[in-house]
Amino acid sequence: MERSDTNDTDLALKPLGAAIELRNPASGLIHHSDRGSPYASDEYRAELKRHGCVASRSRSGDCWDNAVAESFFSTIEFEVLARTDFATRAQAKRTLGSSIACAR
């Protein structure tokens, strides 16, 4: 997966493509995200539609809509990121991947 230093549509599309390839979800999957511009972009929404996914976005200014995701990222931050100094992006990617895989 290529690297992106900015939060842009390309950065959001790459893991979406990887997840769709890995999981091969059935048509009708509900994909929930926040209201960030990458997820609201025409490209991202078209990719969801192409795979039969239904877009669901948080309401503006309502942090409770995203509470599960926020809790997950908080856990990753405090249990993994705060305890580890990564020498490379590759090391961070492996460590985070392992941590996320264990959480499933």
Order of alpha helices (4+ residues) and beta strands (2+ residues): alpha-beta-alpha-alpha-beta-alpha-alpha
